[in-house]
Amino acid sequence: MSSLAKSANMLLMFLLEMGVLFSAGYWGFTLSPNWGVKLLAGLGAPALFIAAWALFGAGGGENAVYPLTGLARAALEILWFGGGALALYASGLVTPALVFFALFVVNAVLRLIWNEV
């Protein structure tokens, strides 16, 4: 059972990672009535998140260019997933933003308990 729970938690983390990218893109496309701004922000925001994750967090740090560990890794995750929640909030989606961040907290706590960080 714990193996199944750990796998489910890793799936949740992957879905949360995808959710951050969706949230950033959604925020960008709701930012302005101007289509140029929408395209720049809607495509640029997820690209910036992808670049940050690839440089510092990919694969739990194993595939990152500059892998972070310990408190630096925790700060990256809080900024990354908090940024996704903040993008939802800034788009006017308050309840989804709160649910998103709560799911991240549960995921992070479980990964700490199971020594998967």
N, CA, C and O atoms as a printed pandas DataFrame, in Angstrom:
     atom_number atom_name residue_name chain_id  residue_number  x_coord  y_coord  z_coord
0              1         N          MET        A               1    0.817   -1.207    0.000
1              2        CA          MET        A               1    0.000    0.000    0.000
2              3         C          MET        A               1    0.856    1.264    0.000
3              4         O          MET        A               1    0.544    2.222   -0.708
4              5         N          SER        A               2    1.940    1.275    0.794
5              6        CA          SER        A               2    2.742    2.487    0.841
6              7         C          SER        A               2    3.432    2.750   -0.498
7              8         O          SER        A               2    3.663    3.903   -0.862
8              9         N          SER        A               3    3.759    1.689   -1.227
9             10        CA          SER        A               3    4.353    1.864   -2.549
10            11         C          SER        A               3    3.357    2.530   -3.499
11            12         O          SER        A               3    3.719    3.401   -4.290
12            13         N          LEU        A               4    2.125    2.113   -3.408
13            14        CA          LEU        A               4    1.073    2.719   -4.232
14            15         C          LEU        A               4    0.853    4.181   -3.833
15            16         O          LEU        A               4    0.677    5.041   -4.695
16            17         N          ALA        A               5    0.863    4.458   -2.532
17            18        CA          ALA        A               5    0.676    5.827   -2.052
18            19         C          ALA        A               5    1.840    6.718   -2.494
19            20         O          ALA        A               5    1.636    7.866   -2.888
20            21         N          LYS        A               6    3.055    6.181   -2.426
21            22        CA          LYS        A               6    4.220    6.962   -2.862
22            23         C          LYS        A               6    4.155    7.245   -4.360
23            24         O          LYS        A               6    4.485    8.344   -4.805
24            25         N          SER        A               7    3.735    6.261   -5.123
25            26        CA          SER        A               7    3.592    6.464   -6.567
26            27         C          SER        A               7    2.516    7.495   -6.864
27            28         O          SER        A               7    2.684    8.338   -7.745
28            29         N          ALA        A               8    1.420    7.429   -6.137
29            30        CA          ALA        A               8    0.336    8.406   -6.321
30            31         C          ALA        A               8    0.820    9.803   -5.972
31            32         O          ALA        A               8    0.445   10.771   -6.634
32            33         N          ASN        A               9    1.649    9.921   -4.942
33            34        CA          ASN        A               9    2.167   11.226   -4.551
34            35         C          ASN        A               9    3.131   11.773   -5.603
35            36         O          ASN        A               9    3.147   12.977   -5.858
36            37         N          MET        A              10    3.930   10.906   -6.211
37            38        CA          MET        A              10    4.825   11.358   -7.277
38            39         C          MET        A              10    4.023   11.779   -8.516
39            40         O          MET        A              10    4.385   12.733   -9.204
40            41         N          LEU        A              11    2.943   11.062   -8.788
41            42        CA          LEU        A              11    2.054   11.469   -9.882
42            43         C          LEU        A              11    1.446   12.833   -9.574
43            44         O          LEU        A              11    1.346   13.685  -10.456
44            45         N          LEU        A              12    1.041   13.038   -8.322
45            46        CA          LEU        A              12    0.494   14.338   -7.928
46            47         C          LEU        A              12    1.538   15.429   -8.154
47            48         O          LEU        A              12    1.203   16.506   -8.648
48            49         N          MET        A              13    2.788   15.171   -7.803
49            50        CA          MET        A              13    3.818   16.193   -8.016
50            51         C          MET        A              13    3.960   16.522   -9.498
51            52         O          MET        A              13    4.077   17.692   -9.863
52            53         N          PHE        A              14    3.950   15.509  -10.348
53            54        CA          PHE        A              14    4.042   15.748  -11.787
54            55         C          PHE        A              14    2.851   16.584  -12.266
55            56         O          PHE        A              14    3.023   17.525  -13.041
56            57         N          LEU        A              15    1.653   16.240  -11.807
57            58        CA          LEU        A              15    0.466   16.996  -12.209
58            59         C          LEU        A              15    0.525   18.434  -11.691
59            60         O          LEU        A              15    0.087   19.361  -12.372
60            61         N          LEU        A              16    1.066   18.613  -10.490
61            62        CA          LEU        A              16    1.238   19.971   -9.966
62            63         C          LEU        A              16    2.252   20.747  -10.813
63            64         O          LEU        A              16    2.067   21.939  -11.062
64            65         N          GLU        A              17    3.316   20.082  -11.253
65            66        CA          GLU        A              17    4.294   20.741  -12.125
66            67         C          GLU        A              17    3.623   21.210  -13.419
67            68         O          GLU        A              17    3.847   22.335  -13.868
68            69         N          MET        A              18    2.812   20.354  -14.006
69            70        CA          MET        A              18    2.084   20.735  -15.217
70            71         C          MET        A              18    1.085   21.854  -14.911
71            72         O          MET        A              18    0.855   22.741  -15.733
72            73         N          GLY        A              19    0.502   21.794  -13.723
73            74        CA          GLY        A              19   -0.437   22.827  -13.296
74            75         C          GLY        A              19    0.214   24.191  -13.186
75            76         O          GLY        A              19   -0.419   25.204  -13.485
76            77         N          VAL        A              20    1.460   24.232  -12.764
77            78        CA          VAL        A              20    2.182   25.505  -12.691
78            79         C          VAL        A              20    2.300   26.102  -14.083
79            80         O          VAL        A              20    2.065   27.296  -14.273
80            81         N          LEU        A              21    2.662   25.282  -15.048
81            82        CA          LEU        A              21    2.812   25.780  -16.422
82            83         C          LEU        A              21    1.472   26.253  -16.983
83            84         O          LEU        A              21    1.401   27.299  -17.629
84            85         N          PHE        A              22    0.410   25.482  -16.735
85            86        CA          PHE        A              22   -0.921   25.885  -17.174
86            87         C          PHE        A              22   -1.318   27.202  -16.517
87            88         O          PHE        A              22   -1.826   28.108  -17.178
88            89         N          SER        A              23   -1.079   27.302  -15.206
89            90        CA          SER        A              23   -1.462   28.504  -14.455
90            91         C          SER        A              23   -0.741   29.740  -14.981
91            92         O          SER        A              23   -1.350   30.797  -15.150
92            93         N          ALA        A              24    0.555   29.604  -15.238
93            94        CA          ALA        A              24    1.324   30.736  -15.758
94            95         C          ALA        A              24    0.812   31.151  -17.134
95            96         O          ALA        A              24    0.677   32.342  -17.414
96            97         N          GLY        A              25    0.528   30.177  -17.988
97            98        CA          GLY        A              25   -0.011   30.490  -19.311
98            99         C          GLY        A              25   -1.388   31.116  -19.233
99           100         O          GLY        A              25   -1.679   32.081  -19.940
100          101         N          TYR        A              26   -2.237   30.567  -18.374
101          102        CA          TYR        A              26   -3.588   31.114  -18.203
102          103         C          TYR        A              26   -3.511   32.557  -17.734
103          104         O          TYR        A              26   -4.215   33.423  -18.255
104          105         N          TRP        A              27   -2.658   32.818  -16.749
105          106        CA          TRP        A              27   -2.486   34.180  -16.257
106          107         C          TRP        A              27   -2.078   35.099  -17.401
107          108         O          TRP        A              27   -2.636   36.184  -17.564
108          109         N          GLY        A              28   -1.102   34.662  -18.192
109          110        CA          GLY        A              28   -0.613   35.491  -19.285
110          111         C          GLY        A              28   -1.682   35.828  -20.305
111          112         O          GLY        A              28   -1.744   36.953  -20.802
112          113         N          PHE        A              29   -2.528   34.850  -20.619
113          114        CA          PHE        A              29   -3.572   35.089  -21.614
114          115         C          PHE        A              29   -4.748   35.882  -21.073
115          116         O          PHE        A              29   -5.599   36.326  -21.844
116          117         N          THR        A              30   -4.812   36.068  -19.747
117          118        CA          THR        A              30   -5.875   36.903  -19.169
118          119         C          THR        A              30   -5.344   38.256  -18.727
119          120         O          THR        A              30   -6.087   39.057  -18.159
120          121         N          LEU        A              31   -4.072   38.519  -18.980
121          122        CA          LEU        A              31   -3.417   39.719  -18.471
122          123         C          LEU        A              31   -3.910   41.009  -19.114
123          124         O          LEU        A              31   -4.036   42.031  -18.439
124          125         N          SER        A              32   -4.186   40.969  -20.400
125          126        CA          SER        A              32   -4.490   42.197  -21.133
126          127         C          SER        A              32   -5.445   41.900  -22.286
127          128         O          SER        A              32   -5.489   40.778  -22.792
128          129         N          PRO        A              33   -6.207   42.913  -22.697
129          130        CA          PRO        A              33   -7.040   42.714  -23.888
130          131         C          PRO        A              33   -6.230   42.758  -25.187
131          132         O          PRO        A              33   -6.718   42.340  -26.237
132          133         N          ASN        A              34   -5.018   43.253  -25.120
133          134        CA          ASN        A              34   -4.142   43.359  -26.282
134          135         C          ASN        A              34   -3.565   41.985  -26.606
135          136         O          ASN        A              34   -2.941   41.355  -25.752
136          137         N          TRP        A              35   -3.773   41.514  -27.849
137          138        CA          TRP        A              35   -3.326   40.174  -28.224
138          139         C          TRP        A              35   -1.810   40.021  -28.214
139          140         O          TRP        A              35   -1.304   38.932  -27.941
140          141         N          GLY        A              36   -1.085   41.080  -28.501
141          142        CA          GLY        A              36    0.371   41.013  -28.453
142          143         C          GLY        A              36    0.857   40.730  -27.041
143          144         O          GLY        A              36    1.742   39.902  -26.826
144          145         N          VAL        A              37    0.263   41.432  -26.081
145          146        CA          VAL        A              37    0.618   41.229  -24.677
146          147         C          VAL        A              37    0.194   39.832  -24.233
147          148         O          VAL        A              37    0.931   39.143  -23.529
148          149         N          LYS        A              38   -1.006   39.423  -24.656
149          150        CA          LYS        A              38   -1.490   38.079  -24.297
150          151         C          LYS        A              38   -0.529   37.002  -24.783
151          152         O          LYS        A              38   -0.184   36.092  -24.029
152          153         N          LEU        A              39   -0.099   37.098  -26.024
153          154        CA          LEU        A              39    0.815   36.096  -26.570
154          155         C          LEU        A              39    2.170   36.118  -25.864
155          156         O          LEU        A              39    2.721   35.071  -25.524
156          157         N          LEU        A              40    2.697   37.315  -25.652
157          158        CA          LEU        A              40    3.995   37.429  -24.998
158          159         C          LEU        A              40    3.942   36.867  -23.574
159          160         O          LEU        A              40    4.803   36.076  -23.186
160          161         N          ALA        A              41    2.943   37.269  -22.804
161          162        CA          ALA        A              41    2.837   36.812  -21.415
162          163         C          ALA        A              41    2.358   35.364  -21.339
163          164         O          ALA        A              41    2.847   34.589  -20.518
164          165         N          GLY        A              42    1.405   35.001  -22.192
165          166        CA          GLY        A              42    0.844   33.659  -22.158
166          167         C          GLY        A              42    1.826   32.578  -22.558
167          168         O          GLY        A              42    1.731   31.448  -22.080
168          169         N          LEU        A              43    2.758   32.902  -23.419
169          170        CA          LEU        A              43    3.795   31.946  -23.814
170          171         C          LEU        A              43    5.099   32.173  -23.053
171          172         O          LEU        A              43    5.843   31.230  -22.784
172          173         N          GLY        A              44    5.366   33.424  -22.711
173          174        CA          GLY        A              44    6.609   33.758  -22.021
174          175         C          GLY        A              44    6.651   33.317  -20.575
175          176         O          GLY        A              44    7.684   32.844  -20.102
176          177         N          ALA        A              45    5.539   33.465  -19.860
177          178        CA          ALA        A              45    5.533   33.085  -18.444
178          179         C          ALA        A              45    5.824   31.590  -18.255
179          180         O          ALA        A              45    6.682   31.243  -17.443
180          181         N          PRO        A              46    5.139   30.696  -18.979
181          182        CA          PRO        A              46    5.498   29.276  -18.831
182          183         C          PRO        A              46    6.940   28.989  -19.262
183          184         O          PRO        A              46    7.600   28.127  -18.681
184          185         N          ALA        A              47    7.426   29.702  -20.273
185          186        CA          ALA        A              47    8.802   29.493  -20.719
186          187         C          ALA        A              47    9.794   29.858  -19.619
187          188         O          ALA        A              47   10.801   29.173  -19.437
188          189         N          LEU        A              48    9.515   30.932  -18.888
189          190        CA          LEU        A              48   10.393   31.311  -17.782
190          191         C          LEU        A              48   10.350   30.271  -16.659
191          192         O          LEU        A              48   11.382   29.945  -16.072
192          193         N          PHE        A              49    9.162   29.757  -16.366
193          194        CA          PHE        A              49    9.041   28.703  -15.353
194          195         C          PHE        A              49    9.798   27.443  -15.794
195          196         O          PHE        A              49   10.482   26.811  -14.989
196          197         N          ILE        A              50    9.671   27.087  -17.061
197          198        CA          ILE        A              50   10.374   25.902  -17.580
198          199         C          ILE        A              50   11.881   26.097  -17.460
199          200         O          ILE        A              50   12.592   25.182  -17.045
200          201         N          ALA        A              51   12.368   27.267  -17.817
201          202        CA          ALA        A              51   13.806   27.531  -17.745
202          203         C          ALA        A              51   14.304   27.423  -16.303
203          204         O          ALA        A              51   15.351   26.826  -16.051
204          205         N          ALA        A              52   13.566   27.994  -15.368
205          206        CA          ALA        A              52   13.982   27.932  -13.960
206          207         C          ALA        A              52   13.993   26.492  -13.458
207          208         O          ALA        A              52   14.917   26.089  -12.752
208          209         N          TRP        A              53   12.971   25.714  -13.820
209          210        CA          TRP        A              53   12.900   24.323  -13.367
210          211         C          TRP        A              53   14.014   23.488  -14.001
211          212         O          TRP        A              53   14.616   22.646  -13.335
212          213         N          ALA        A              54   14.285   23.718  -15.275
213          214        CA          ALA        A              54   15.350   22.969  -15.950
214          215         C          ALA        A              54   16.715   23.292  -15.350
215          216         O          ALA        A              54   17.560   22.407  -15.218
216          217         N          LEU        A              55   16.929   24.531  -14.994
217          218        CA          LEU        A              55   18.220   24.922  -14.435
218          219         C          LEU        A              55   18.426   24.413  -13.014
219          220         O          LEU        A              55   19.531   24.004  -12.657
220          221         N          PHE        A              56   17.360   24.435  -12.191
221          222        CA          PHE        A              56   17.561   24.181  -10.770
222          223         C          PHE        A              56   16.799   23.005  -10.171
223          224         O          PHE        A              56   17.185   22.519   -9.108
224          225         N          GLY        A              57   15.725   22.525  -10.815
225          226        CA          GLY        A              57   14.899   21.547  -10.127
226          227         C          GLY        A              57   14.555   20.281  -10.860
227          228         O          GLY        A              57   13.945   19.392  -10.265
228          229         N          ALA        A              58   14.908   20.148  -12.110
229          230        CA          ALA        A              58   14.455   19.013  -12.923
230          231         C          ALA        A              58   14.876   17.675  -12.338
231          232         O          ALA        A              58   16.009   17.504  -11.889
232          233         N          GLY        A              59   13.956   16.742  -12.350
233          234        CA          GLY        A              59   14.243   15.390  -11.884
234          235         C          GLY        A              59   14.630   15.326  -10.426
235          236         O          GLY        A              59   15.455   14.500  -10.036
236          237         N          GLY        A              60   14.040   16.193   -9.612
237          238        CA          GLY        A              60   14.423   16.224   -8.212
238          239         C          GLY        A              60   15.835   16.741   -8.017
239          240         O          GLY        A              60   16.458   16.492   -6.984
240          241         N          GLY        A              61   16.333   17.451   -8.996
241          242        CA          GLY        A              61   17.686   17.983   -8.954
242          243         C          GLY        A              61   18.681   17.126   -9.719
243          244         O          GLY        A              61   19.761   17.601  -10.068
244          245         N          GLU        A              62   18.336   15.870   -9.986
245          246        CA          GLU        A              62   19.265   14.963  -10.669
246          247         C          GLU        A              62   19.515   15.374  -12.112
247          248         O          GLU        A              62   20.623   15.198  -12.619
248          249         N          ASN        A              63   18.512   15.915  -12.777
249          250        CA          ASN        A              63   18.641   16.300  -14.181
250          251         C          ASN        A              63   18.842   17.804  -14.355
251          252         O          ASN        A              63   18.904   18.291  -15.483
252          253         N          ALA        A              64   18.944   18.536  -13.260
253          254        CA          ALA        A              64   19.080   19.987  -13.329
254          255         C          ALA        A              64   20.509   20.371  -13.702
255          256         O          ALA        A              64   21.457   19.645  -13.402
256          257         N          VAL        A              65   20.649   21.506  -14.353
257          258        CA          VAL        A              65   21.970   22.026  -14.700
258          259         C          VAL        A              65   22.717   22.427  -13.426
259          260         O          VAL        A              65   23.899   22.121  -13.269
260          261         N          TYR        A              66   22.022   23.108  -12.528
261          262        CA          TYR        A              66   22.567   23.523  -11.233
262          263         C          TYR        A              66   21.659   22.967  -10.135
263          264         O          TYR        A              66   20.800   23.689   -9.630
264          265         N          PRO        A              67   21.831   21.704   -9.758
265          266        CA          PRO        A              67   20.923   21.085   -8.806
266          267         C          PRO        A              67   20.972   21.754   -7.428
267          268         O          PRO        A              67   22.040   22.108   -6.928
268          269         N          LEU        A              68   19.806   21.916   -6.841
269          270        CA          LEU        A              68   19.694   22.499   -5.508
270          271         C          LEU        A              68   19.299   21.420   -4.517
271          272         O          LEU        A              68   18.562   20.493   -4.851
272          273         N          THR        A              69   19.792   21.549   -3.305
273          274        CA          THR        A              69   19.437   20.610   -2.245
274          275         C          THR        A              69   19.103   21.392   -0.982
275          276         O          THR        A              69   19.367   22.591   -0.889
276          277         N          GLY        A              70   18.524   20.702   -0.026
277          278        CA          GLY        A              70   18.243   21.297    1.279
278          279         C          GLY        A              70   17.301   22.479    1.219
279          280         O          GLY        A              70   16.279   22.450    0.534
280          281         N          LEU        A              71   17.667   23.527    1.955
281          282        CA          LEU        A              71   16.811   24.707    2.035
282          283         C          LEU        A              71   16.678   25.424    0.695
283          284         O          LEU        A              71   15.630   25.996    0.397
284          285         N          ALA        A              72   17.726   25.394   -0.105
285          286        CA          ALA        A              72   17.650   26.031   -1.425
286          287         C          ALA        A              72   16.607   25.321   -2.291
287          288         O          ALA        A              72   15.852   25.971   -3.014
288          289         N          ARG        A              73   16.567   23.993   -2.217
289          290        CA          ARG        A              73   15.566   23.219   -2.972
290          291         C          ARG        A              73   14.162   23.539   -2.455
291          292         O          ARG        A              73   13.228   23.703   -3.240
292          293         N          ALA        A              74   14.022   23.624   -1.135
293          294        CA          ALA        A              74   12.720   23.952   -0.547
294          295         C          ALA        A              74   12.259   25.334   -1.011
295          296         O          ALA        A              74   11.089   25.527   -1.342
296          297         N          ALA        A              75   13.183   26.286   -1.031
297          298        CA          ALA        A              75   12.842   27.636   -1.487
298          299         C          ALA        A              75   12.422   27.624   -2.950
299          300         O          ALA        A              75   11.462   28.296   -3.329
300          301         N          LEU        A              76   13.140   26.859   -3.775
301          302        CA          LEU        A              76   12.773   26.751   -5.193
302          303         C          LEU        A              76   11.359   26.206   -5.340
303          304         O          LEU        A              76   10.558   26.755   -6.097
304          305         N          GLU        A              77   11.049   25.138   -4.628
305          306        CA          GLU        A              77    9.715   24.542   -4.744
306          307         C          GLU        A              77    8.629   25.492   -4.257
307          308         O          GLU        A              77    7.563   25.580   -4.866
308          309         N          ILE        A              78    8.891   26.200   -3.169
309          310        CA          ILE        A              78    7.892   27.153   -2.667
310          311         C          ILE        A              78    7.674   28.260   -3.689
311          312         O          ILE        A              78    6.536   28.661   -3.934
312          313         N          LEU        A              79    8.755   28.758   -4.287
313          314        CA          LEU        A              79    8.615   29.799   -5.312
314          315         C          LEU        A              79    7.930   29.262   -6.566
315          316         O          LEU        A              79    7.070   29.932   -7.138
316          317         N          TRP        A              80    8.302   28.066   -6.992
317          318        CA          TRP        A              80    7.757   27.456   -8.205
318          319         C          TRP        A              80    6.256   27.200   -8.060
319          320         O          TRP        A              80    5.449   27.706   -8.840
320          321         N          PHE        A              81    5.898   26.405   -7.047
321          322        CA          PHE        A              81    4.489   26.045   -6.875
322          323         C          PHE        A              81    3.673   27.218   -6.337
323          324         O          PHE        A              81    2.503   27.381   -6.684
324          325         N          GLY        A              82    4.297   28.029   -5.489
325          326        CA          GLY        A              82    3.620   29.250   -5.029
326          327         C          GLY        A              82    3.366   30.202   -6.182
327          328         O          GLY        A              82    2.343   30.885   -6.217
328          329         N          GLY        A              83    4.304   30.247   -7.132
329          330        CA          GLY        A              83    4.108   31.072   -8.325
330          331         C          GLY        A              83    2.934   30.600   -9.156
331          332         O          GLY        A              83    2.193   31.409   -9.715
332          333         N          GLY        A              84    2.763   29.286   -9.238
333          334        CA          GLY        A              84    1.601   28.745   -9.948
334          335         C          GLY        A              84    0.301   29.130   -9.258
335          336         O          GLY        A              84   -0.667   29.525   -9.907
336          337         N          ALA        A              85    0.291   29.010   -7.934
337          338        CA          ALA        A              85   -0.903   29.394   -7.174
338          339         C          ALA        A              85   -1.148   30.895   -7.296
339          340         O          ALA        A              85   -2.290   31.331   -7.442
340          341         N          LEU        A              86   -0.088   31.674   -7.238
341          342        CA          LEU        A              86   -0.225   33.126   -7.360
342          343         C          LEU        A              86   -0.735   33.524   -8.744
343          344         O          LEU        A              86   -1.509   34.473   -8.870
344          345         N          ALA        A              87   -0.309   32.808   -9.775
345          346        CA          ALA        A              87   -0.802   33.094  -11.129
346          347         C          ALA        A              87   -2.306   32.837  -11.213
347          348         O          ALA        A              87   -3.039   33.614  -11.825
348          349         N          LEU        A              88   -2.761   31.752  -10.600
349          350        CA          LEU        A              88   -4.205   31.490  -10.574
350          351         C          LEU        A              88   -4.932   32.594   -9.824
351          352         O          LEU        A              88   -5.970   33.080  -10.271
352          353         N          TYR        A              89   -4.383   32.985   -8.685
353          354        CA          TYR        A              89   -4.995   34.039   -7.872
354          355         C          TYR        A              89   -5.058   35.351   -8.661
355          356         O          TYR        A              89   -6.081   36.035   -8.657
356          357         N          ALA        A              90   -3.965   35.692   -9.333
357          358        CA          ALA        A              90   -3.916   36.932  -10.114
358          359         C          ALA        A              90   -4.882   36.893  -11.291
359          360         O          ALA        A              90   -5.289   37.939  -11.796
360          361         N          SER        A              91   -5.247   35.695  -11.727
361          362        CA          SER        A              91   -6.212   35.547  -12.819
362          363         C          SER        A              91   -7.644   35.632  -12.319
363          364         O          SER        A              91   -8.586   35.597  -13.111
364          365         N          GLY        A              92   -7.810   35.743  -11.013
365          366        CA          GLY        A              92   -9.147   35.825  -10.438
366          367         C          GLY        A              92   -9.695   34.491   -9.973
367          368         O          GLY        A              92  -10.852   34.411   -9.560
368          369         N          LEU        A              93   -8.893   33.447  -10.030
369          370        CA          LEU        A              93   -9.333   32.106   -9.631
370          371         C          LEU        A              93   -8.835   31.821   -8.211
371          372         O          LEU        A              93   -7.871   31.081   -8.016
372          373         N          VAL        A              94   -9.505   32.417   -7.229
373          374        CA          VAL        A              94   -9.046   32.356   -5.846
374          375         C          VAL        A              94   -9.143   30.939   -5.278
375          376         O          VAL        A              94   -8.168   30.431   -4.724
376          377         N          THR        A              95  -10.296   30.299   -5.406
377          378        CA          THR        A              95  -10.461   28.958   -4.847
378          379         C          THR        A              95   -9.512   27.951   -5.491
379          380         O          THR        A              95   -8.862   27.196   -4.768
380          381         N          PRO        A              96   -9.403   27.906   -6.822
381          382        CA          PRO        A              96   -8.414   26.994   -7.411
382          383         C          PRO        A              96   -6.987   27.290   -6.943
383          384         O          PRO        A              96   -6.192   26.365   -6.782
384          385         N          ALA        A              97   -6.654   28.553   -6.725
385          386        CA          ALA        A              97   -5.320   28.905   -6.244
386          387         C          ALA        A              97   -5.079   28.318   -4.859
387          388         O          ALA        A              97   -4.006   27.777   -4.592
388          389         N          LEU        A              98   -6.065   28.422   -3.981
389          390        CA          LEU        A              98   -5.933   27.876   -2.630
390          391         C          LEU        A              98   -5.846   26.356   -2.651
391          392         O          LEU        A              98   -5.046   25.769   -1.922
392          393         N          VAL        A              99   -6.656   25.723   -3.472
393          394        CA          VAL        A              99   -6.630   24.257   -3.588
394          395         C          VAL        A              99   -5.282   23.817   -4.149
395          396         O          VAL        A              99   -4.697   22.848   -3.665
396          397         N          PHE        A             100   -4.796   24.507   -5.147
397          398        CA          PHE        A             100   -3.512   24.176   -5.759
398          399         C          PHE        A             100   -2.396   24.232   -4.722
399          400         O          PHE        A             100   -1.592   23.306   -4.619
400          401         N          PHE        A             101   -2.348   25.322   -3.954
401          402        CA          PHE        A             101   -1.275   25.450   -2.974
402          403         C          PHE        A             101   -1.428   24.429   -1.847
403          404         O          PHE        A             101   -0.431   23.910   -1.346
404          405         N          ALA        A             102   -2.656   24.137   -1.447
405          406        CA          ALA        A             102   -2.884   23.120   -0.410
406          407         C          ALA        A             102   -2.406   21.750   -0.881
407          408         O          ALA        A             102   -1.803   21.003   -0.111
408          409         N          LEU        A             103   -2.674   21.420   -2.144
409          410        CA          LEU        A             103   -2.197   20.143   -2.692
410          411         C          LEU        A             103   -0.672   20.089   -2.714
411          412         O          LEU        A             103   -0.078   19.042   -2.452
412          413         N          PHE        A             104   -0.046   21.213   -3.025
413          414        CA          PHE        A             104    1.415   21.261   -2.985
414          415         C          PHE        A             104    1.929   21.004   -1.572
415          416         O          PHE        A             104    2.876   20.240   -1.387
416          417         N          VAL        A             105    1.315   21.632   -0.580
417          418        CA          VAL        A             105    1.762   21.454    0.807
418          419         C          VAL        A             105    1.628   19.994    1.222
419          420         O          VAL        A             105    2.546   19.434    1.821
420          421         N          VAL        A             106    0.491   19.373    0.908
421          422        CA          VAL        A             106    0.298   17.959    1.239
422          423         C          VAL        A             106    1.352   17.107    0.547
423          424         O          VAL        A             106    1.946   16.226    1.168
424          425         N          ASN        A             107    1.586   17.364   -0.730
425          426        CA          ASN        A             107    2.586   16.624   -1.491
426          427         C          ASN        A             107    3.971   16.782   -0.876
427          428         O          ASN        A             107    4.696   15.799   -0.722
428          429         N          ALA        A             108    4.339   17.998   -0.526
429          430        CA          ALA        A             108    5.663   18.256    0.035
430          431         C          ALA        A             108    5.833   17.584    1.395
431          432         O          ALA        A             108    6.885   17.010    1.676
432          433         N          VAL        A             109    4.817   17.652    2.227
433          434        CA          VAL        A             109    4.894   17.023    3.551
434          435         C          VAL        A             109    5.050   15.515    3.410
435          436         O          VAL        A             109    5.859   14.904    4.108
436          437         N          LEU        A             110    4.283   14.916    2.514
437          438        CA          LEU        A             110    4.402   13.469    2.314
438          439         C          LEU        A             110    5.780   13.088    1.786
439          440         O          LEU        A             110    6.347   12.076    2.198
440          441         N          ARG        A             111    6.324   13.900    0.870
441          442        CA          ARG        A             111    7.669   13.601    0.365
442          443         C          ARG        A             111    8.712   13.720    1.475
443          444         O          ARG        A             111    9.680   12.959    1.494
444          445         N          LEU        A             112    8.529   14.660    2.393
445          446        CA          LEU        A             112    9.437   14.782    3.531
446          447         C          LEU        A             112    9.326   13.571    4.449
447          448         O          LEU        A             112   10.337   13.010    4.871
448          449         N          ILE        A             113    8.098   13.169    4.756
449          450        CA          ILE        A             113    7.873   12.016    5.640
450          451         C          ILE        A             113    8.488   10.767    5.045
451          452         O          ILE        A             113    9.077    9.957    5.761
452          453         N          TRP        A             114    8.353   10.606    3.728
453          454        CA          TRP        A             114    8.835    9.399    3.060
454          455         C          TRP        A             114   10.270    9.527    2.555
455          456         O          TRP        A             114   10.746    8.662    1.819
456          457         N          ASN        A             115   10.960   10.592    2.942
457          458        CA          ASN        A             115   12.358   10.837    2.525
458          459         C          ASN        A             115   12.529   10.764    1.017
459          460         O          ASN        A             115   13.432   10.090    0.521
460          461         N          GLU        A             116   11.664   11.457    0.290
461          462        CA          GLU        A             116   11.728   11.480   -1.170
462          463         C          GLU        A             116   12.158   12.832   -1.696
463          464         O          GLU        A             116   11.877   13.158   -2.849
464          465         N          VAL        A             117   12.822   13.614   -0.894
465          466        CA          VAL        A             117   13.296   14.938   -1.330
466          467         C          VAL        A             117   14.800   14.971   -1.360
467          468         O          VAL        A             117   15.388   15.997   -1.701
